[in-house]
Amino acid sequence: MEDSSAFLGKAYSKTGELAHEEHDIVHFCLGERAIDCGVLTHFAASTERMSAIKLQQEIGRMVMEWLT
């Protein structure tokens, strides 16, 4: 994943987790452009948790690229 510190806009985030869920809601803004993004994941085994986190990070990266 690219370094998110290269993003020149602002991001406000609320993350959370439960036993087999990860969720992240983010408001991204750059100049006059803004987008809200929510990712809710469920996984059957705790060994899949890192895959869920990586998915959230990848989606965040795509949103930041779209804004720039």
C-alpha positions in Angstrom: 0.0 0.0 0.0 1.2 3.5 -0.8 2.0 5.8 2.1 -1.2 7.6 3.0 0.8 10.6 4.4 1.2 11.7 0.7 -2.6 12.5 0.7 -2.8 16.3 1.0 -6.5 16.4 2.1 -8.1 15.6 5.4 -9.6 12.3 6.6 -11.8 11.9 9.6 -12.2 8.3 10.7 -14.1 6.1 13.1 -12.9 2.5 13.3 -14.2 -0.4 15.3 -14.0 -4.1 15.8 -16.0 -7.0 17.2 -15.2 -10.7 17.5 -15.5 -11.4 13.7 -16.1 -7.9 12.3 -14.0 -4.9 11.3 -15.5 -1.6 10.3 -14.2 1.8 9.3 -16.1 4.9 8.3 -14.1 7.8 6.9 -14.9 11.3 5.6 -12.3 12.3 3.0 -12.0 15.9 1.8 -9.7 17.6 -0.6 -10.5 21.2 -1.5 -14.1 21.3 -2.6 -14.3 17.6 -3.1 -15.5 15.2 -0.4 -16.6 11.6 -0.1 -17.8 9.4 2.8 -16.8 5.8 2.7 -17.9 3.0 5.0 -16.5 -0.6 4.9 -18.1 -3.3 7.1 -16.5 -6.7 7.0 -17.4 -10.0 8.6 -15.0 -13.0 8.7 -15.6 -16.5 10.0 -12.1 -17.1 11.5 -9.9 -14.8 13.5 -7.1 -15.7 11.1 -8.9 -13.7 8.4 -8.8 -10.4 10.4 -5.7 -9.1 8.7 -7.3 -9.7 5.2 -10.2 -7.6 6.3 -7.9 -4.8 7.5 -5.9 -4.9 4.3 -9.2 -4.6 2.3 -10.1 -1.5 4.2 -6.7 0.0 3.6 -6.9 -0.8 -0.1 -10.3 0.9 -0.4 -9.0 3.9 1.4 -6.1 4.2 -0.9 -8.4 4.0 -4.0 -10.6 6.8 -2.5 -7.6 9.0 -1.9 -6.4 8.4 -5.5 -9.8 9.2 -6.8 -9.9 12.5 -4.9 -6.5 13.5 -6.2 
